[in-house]
Amino acid sequence: MLLSYFEHRKACRVKQEERRNRIARLPDDFHNPLTTEEKRILDLPVSELAENVRKGRIQPQASLTAYGKAALLAHKETNCLTEVMISEALDWAKDCNMDGPLAGVPVSLKDMLGVKGFDSSVGYSAWVGKPFKEHSAIFNLLRDAGAIPFVKTNVPITLMSYESSSDLFGVTTNPHNPDHSPGGSSGGESALIAYGGSRIGVGSDVAGSVRVPAHYSGIYSIKASVGRFPKAGSGTSIPGQEGVPSTHSPMTRTLEDLETFWRAVVKMEPWKYDYSCLEIPWREVDLQHKKLKWGVFWDDGIVKPSPACKRALQTVVNALQDDGHTTVSINPPSPYEGLKIASQLLLADEAKVIIGPIRFGEWCDSGIQQIRKWFVTPWFLKKVYIWYTRYIRRDDIYAGLLEGVMSEKKITEYWPIIARREAYRREWFDMWNKEELDFVLTVPNALPAVPHRGMKTGAQGAGYAVLFNMLDHTAGVLPVTHVDPVIDKVSQPTKARNAIEEDLYKMYDPVKMAGLPVGVQIVGRRLQEEGVLEGMKLVEAALRRRGIQYQLLKKW
């Protein structure tokens, strides 16, 4: 055990020193203040930047320098970077495809994405010094499209948290408020993009891992359905986990950038780069002159949205109604049942695979620590605690969730859970048809960005996000407003419905959270990426007509 601990500490020192040296060895220009021209480059939408590169008005090296400097500034403030690939990117910039749809555009990548010659350690010290031997599918596609991958970004150890921290790389902070998380597991991406150190990046999402960071940090994202966005060749903490499918998905600073990036990736025919991608070309969807029906999912019955998050959702509903759209409150198939199915599938192995690489003495995310403690608790004590929770505390919701993850699932237990998942998907399918919905609106999470170490209890509030992973529905998040310490206070405290809601609301403090972003989630059916993008555009346009326009964080 001691040997494992010393190896862990050594790996942390080596990796952090490597990161410092990679930054220190960059050409002098990267350590100088941003110039007026570089600030102009950073303000350009992705489409205009690529067009300027294609026409020779901006050189790819100039674009990379501007974003490299901005990324280093973001890292200095938020600790968002892991692998600093800028030196290699200078060479990639020299031979980038000047005619590509992303010509000369720097792109950031979540730490797990495979880049030849670089680690994808995802916070595990045991995975240091094991660089990938091949580029991932998305890296190859981006390079062929003319883009310049230039940095990789921080994640939580195990990838299973709405925070982004590890012994290996430290804690990433929210650029809006350093006392709060930028989200996870794509939290390094959201911090970097919100700060302005990148305009577009690629994350992944198995339980809200691009949508919750977008909500926490005030940026845009669309979680793809399985098969729409390339993911082959990347690392993961739970290889082979398909019960709740994970997808790689884009994250951007603006909605315009999100559309540009999605179009560019699909234009490159990702099915030619990744065997798992479906051959679906970009489909034009025009909803600008149509009046749609939006189902509003106000409360999952487990954790009611905080006043700030409910206000953002109500603001969108009001704006859509003013534009002539129909909004109806919906009671979807039991979200509680959905959360139970998802948790049983994700933790079917008692989290052994994600915990396995953790060395003796290595810090682990507080949410995962709670899961570890539960699984090593003797079986009879679990039964006693569940009985106490159900009959003494009168909390059947929490008791039911604990009951579902009592122990490792045998294959004869696992297959029936998959069957329940499919039956549950059918219930949503039938509800969608019966209600004749175009989209569903809901919150991405019940709370704005949580304080650091908030995942000790906050991980249990994943229902609004993980539900749509389990259903494999396309879901987007866009920022709407910021927490207001007066408007968003809890006016009449009520008794929590269960232990999960009670624990989450202990973290809700609109005074400490003042100024943090608050987003809304727009959900479509499976493989409706183009439609969800158009739905997000309708929402943003409706808000602007009411004089509501989200203000991006501006650091220069």
N, C-alpha and C positions, 0 to 999 in steps of 0.2 A: 504493500500500500504506500509506504513512504517513497519507494522508487517511482510509483505512478505520480505521486504528488510533485516530486522534484522534476519529473519529465514535463508535467503540466506547467509548472512555473517557468521552466526553461523555454518551452514552446511559446508562452505568452511574451517573454522578453524578446525572443528572436523575432516574432511576428511584429511586435510594436516597433522594434528597432528597424526592421526592414521597411516598415511604412514611413518612419521618420527619415530614413536615408533616401528613400525614393523621392520624397518631397524635397529634401535638402539638395539632392544632386540635379534637380531640374535647372534648365538654363535660367540665368539671372532675371530675364524678363518676367518669368512666372512669379517672382517674388516682389515685383514692383506694383504700385497701385494701378487700378484700372484706368485706362485712358478714356477720353471722351469717345473716341471711335469704338473702343471695345464695349463701352456701355451701350452705344448705339446698336452694336451687333447683338448684345444680350437682349435688347428690347424688341428685336425683330421676331415676328411669328416664324415658326419653322418653315412654312411654305415660302415666305419671302427670303429667308436666309438661304434656302436651297436654290431659289431662283437667282439670287445674287451670285452664288458660287457658280452656277451653271453659265451665267453670262460673264464671268470673269471679273465682276466688280468686287468680290471678296474672295480672298484666297483661303483654301481649307485650313492652312496653317494659322491664319489670322483668327478664324472662327474657333479653332482648337485652343489657341492661346487665351482668347477672351473667356471661354468656358472653363479652361483649366485654372485660370486665376480665380474665377468666381467660385469654382468648386473648392479650392484651397481656402478661400475666405469662409465658405459655408462649413468646411470641416473644422476650421479653427474655432468657430462658434458653437457647432453642434456635435462634433465628433461623428460625422456621418460616413466617412470613407473607410474601406478596408484595403482593397488592392488598388494602388495608384498606378495606372497603366499609361500615364501621360507620355513618358519617354518613348514607349513603343508606339503610342498613338501618333507621335510626330512622324514616324516612318509610315504609318498607315495613311496619314493625311496626304503624303507626297504622291501616293498612287491610288487615291480614292477615285471612284467612278464619278467623273464630273458631269455625266449625263443622267445620273440616277435620281430617283424621286426624293432621296434624302442627301443629295450631294453636299458634302462638307458639313453635315450636321452632327455635332457631338451627341452621343447617346450614353447615358449611364445605365449600369446593369446591377441588379441585385446580386449579392455575393455568391449565391448558389449557381448562377449561370456560368456555364463552362467556357473558359478562355484558355487556349493552349499555352502552357508555360506558367499558369497562375493557379494558386490554390482556390478551391471553393470549400472552405473549412466550415462554413455556416456556424461559426462560434465554437466548434469543438477543437480543443488544443490537440487532440489525437490525430486530427486531419491536417495539421500543419506539415508543410514539406512534402505534400503529395499533389504536385501540380497536374492539371489535366493534360492528357496527351493529344487531345483533339479539341478543336473549337466546337461549340454547340451549334445546333441548327440556326438559332436566331442570330448568333454572331456572324455566321457565314452569310445569312440573308442580308443583315444590316450592311456588311462590308460591300456586298454586291450592289446594294442600293445606294452606295456612296457615303453612308454614314461612317462616323468615326467613334467607335466605342473608346472611352477614355478613363473611366473609373468604375470600381465596383463598390457597393454600399452595404452598410451594416445591417445585421439581422439579430434576432434573439437566438441564443443557443437553443437548439432543437427546432427552430422555426415555428414553434407553437405558442405564440404570445402576441399580444397587442403592444408590447414594448420591444425595444431593440437594444439588447445589452448582453455582454458576456465578459468573462475574465480576459478573453483573447483580445478584444477590441475596445472594451469599455462601454459606457452608456452613451447612447445617442439622445440628444435633447430636442425638444420642439423649438423651432426658430421663433415662434410666437411667444413662448414662455419656457425658459430653461428648466423650470421645476416640473414640467409635464412631458409626457411621452409623445413622440411624433407618430406613434402607432407601430404595428408590427404585423406580420413579420417583414414587410417591405418598408420598414420605418426609416432606414437610411435613405432610401429613395425619396420618400415623402419629405424628409427634412431638407435634402439637397435641392429638390425641385421647388419646394415652397420658399426656400431662401433665395433661389434664383441661380444656383450653381449648375443647373441643367434645366432644359425645357421639356425634354422627353426622356423617359427611362422605361425599363422593363422589370416588372416584379412578378410575383406568383401569388395565387390565391387558393387556399384550401378551406378557409373558415373566415374569410373577410380580409385576407392579408394584403390586398391592394385597396380595398374599399374603406376599411377602417382607417388606415393611414391617410387616405385622401380626405376623409372626414375630419380626422384629428388635426391635419396640417393645412387644410384649405387648398387642395388641388383637385384634379379631375382624374377619373379612371373608369374603365369599363372592364368588368370581369368577363372574360370570354367563356363561352360554352366549350366543352371538350371537343377538340379537333379543329378549332378555328384559328388558333394561334400556335406557332411552333414552340415545342418544349423539349425536344429530344436533345440529349447531350449535356444536361445540367445535373448538378448534384441535388440531393434531397436528404432529409433526415428520416424519411419513411418510404424507402423504395418499395414499389409493388403495392402500395396502399391505393386501392381503387374504389373502396366502398363509398367514400366521399371524394369525388374526383377533384384533383388539383389542376389548375390551368395557369400558364404564363399569360400575362396581360399587361397592357401599356398603362403608364401613369404620365400625366402631362401638367404643364402649368396653366394652360387655357383649353377651353373647349375646341377652339379652332385648331390648336396643335393636336388635340386628340383625334380629330377627324383626319387631319393630314397624315398622322402617323399610321392610323388604321388603314387608310386607303393605300399608303405606300407599301405596307407589309403585305396586304392582300394582292396588290399589283405585282409584287415579286413572285407570286404563285408559291406560297409556302409549302404546298404539298410536294413540291420538287426538292425541298430541303429536309422535310420531316415526314417520314412514312406514316405518322399518326394524324397528319393534317388532312382534313376533308377537302376535296376539290370543289370549293365553292368560291367562284369569282365574286368581286364586289358587286352588290346589288343596289341599284339606286332606289331610294325610298323618299318620297316627297309627302310630307305631312303638313306642310306650311299652311295650306288652305282647307284643312279638314278639322272638324270638331270631333274630338275623341272622347272615349269613356275611360276614366281613370279610377281604378279601385284603390281606396285608401285604407291601408293596413295600420291602424292606429296603435294597437297594443297586442303584444304576443301572449299576454296572459301570465307571463313570468316576471318581466321587468317592464313597468310602464316607462315610456320615454320621459326623461327629465324635462323640466319646463323649457330649457333652452332648445332642446331637440324637438320637442313638440311644437314650439313656436316656429321653428324653421319649416317644419312640415305643414303647419297651418298657413304659413305665409305662401307657400307654393300652391296649396289648395285654393286659397283666395285668388291668387293671380290667375290660375287656370280658369276658375269660374268667371272671372272678369273678362277673360278672352273668349267666353262662350263654350268652354268645354264642360262636360258632365263629370262630376266627381261623386262617387258613392262610397260610403263606408262598407267594408267587406268583413265578413267573418270567415276567413279561410280555414281549410282543414287544419285541425289542431296543431298550432305551432309547437306546443309542448310535446306532442307525439313526434313531430319532426326533429326537435332537439334531442329527444331520447334516442331516436334511431341514429342520428348523426354521431352522438357521443359514443354509442355502443360500437359503431363501425370504426371510428377514429381510435378508440382505445381498446379494440378487440384483443390486442396482445398484451394488455396491462401496461402499455407504453414501453414495453421492453426494448423495442427497436430504437426509439428516439432517446431513451435513457442509456442504452448500451455503450455508446462511445464516451460517455462522461467519465472522466478520471476521478480518482480519489482526491477530495479536497477542492474540486472544481466547482465554482459557483454555478447554480442553476436557477433559471427563472422561477420566481416565487409561485407562479401558478403551477408549473410542472412539479415543484417541490411538494405542493399539496397533493397532487396526483400520486406522486411516489409514496408519500406517507399512507395514502389510502390503500394502495395496492399491497403494501407490506404489512398492513394491519391484519392480525389474525381473523379468520373467517367469522368466528363466533362473535368477536367484538364488533365487526361490521354489522352483523345481524342485530345486535343489541342497539347499536347507534341508530340504525334505520328504524327499529321499533320505537325508540325514544323520539326520533324526529317525527314519525308519523302519528303516534298516539299521545305523546306528552306535549310536544311543541305544536301539534296539529298542522304539520307542514307536509302535506301529501305530495306536493310538487317536488320539493327537494329530496324527499325520501324515495320517490319514484326514479329520479335521476341517479341517485346513489345505487339503488337496487339494480339498475341496468348495467352498471359497471362494477359489479361485485368481484368478478374474477375474469381470467383469460377465457376467451370463447373457443370452444371446440368447433371443428368444422361443421358438425351437426347442429350447432347453435348459430353459427355464422350465416349459413345459407338461408335460414328462415328470416334473419334480420334483413338480408338483401331482398328477400321476397316482400317483407314489410315495406322496405324502401320503394320498391316498384309499385306496390299497391297505393302507397302514399302519393307517389308522383301522379298516378292515375286520378286520385282524388283532386289534386290541384288542377290537372288537365280538365276534368269535368267541371270544376268550379269556374275556371277561366271561360269555358264555353258557355256555361249556363248564364253567367253574368255578362257575357259578350264584352269582355274587357279588352282594351288596347294595351294598357300598362297598369302596373301596380306601383303605388307610391308608399314608401315607408321610411323610417329612419335607418341609418347604417348601424347605429349602436344607440343604446339608451342614454349614454353619457357623452359629453365632449371629452377631449383628451384627458386621460387620467393622470394623476401624479405618479412619479416614479415609484416602483414597487407596488403599484396598484393592481397588478395582475394576481396578487395573492388571492383576491376574491373576484377581480374583474373578468377573469377568463370565463367565469360561469355565465357571463352576460353576452355570449356570442350569438344568441339565437337569431337576431335580426339579420345576421350576415351568413352564418353557416347553413341556414335553411336553404338558401338559393344555390349553395355549392351542392348540397345533397340532391336538390331538384335539378341541378345543371341548367338553371335558367341564366340567361344573360342579365347582368345587373350593372348599372352605372351609378357613380356618385359624383355630385357636383356641389361646391360650396355655396351657401346661401347667405349666411350672416355670421355674426360673432356673438359670443356670450355677453350679455348685458347684466351687470351685477344687481340692478334694480328690477328690471322687467322679469328677469329669469329666476328670481328667488322662489323658494317653495312657500306659497302663501298659506296653505293650510295643511300642515303635516298630517298624514294619515298612517295608520298602522300598515306596515309592510305585509304583503300577501304571502311572503315566503322568505326563507333565509337568503336566497340569492338577491332578491330585490332589496332586502334590508342592508346587506353588505355593500351593494353597489351604491345605494343612496348615501351611505356614510362618506363616500368620496365626493359626492356632488356638492360643490361649494362655488356658487356663481361669483363670489368676490375674488377668490383665488383663481378662478377660471376666466375671469373677465378678459375679453379680447381674443379668446381662443376661437378658432373657426368652428362652424356648425354646418354640416351638409345634409343632403337629402338623397335617398336612394331611389332610382327609377329602374323598375324590373320589367323585362320582357319575357317572352317564351324562349325556349331553347334556340340557339343559333340565330338570334335576332340582333346581332351586333349593330347592323346598319339602322335598324328600327329604333333601338335604344338610344343610339347617338342622335337620331332625329328627335326623339322624345325629349332628350336633354336640351336640345336646341330650342324646342317649344317652351320648355320650362324657363330657360334663361331669358328668352325673348319676352315671355309673359311678365317676368319679374322686372325687366327693364322698362316695360311699358307702365309699370306702377312706380317707376322711379327707384327701383331697388337693384343695385348692381354691386356684386361682391367686390371688395377691394383687395386685390392681391397684396401680399407682403412685399414691400419695396425696401431693399437694403442699400441702394445707391442711387 
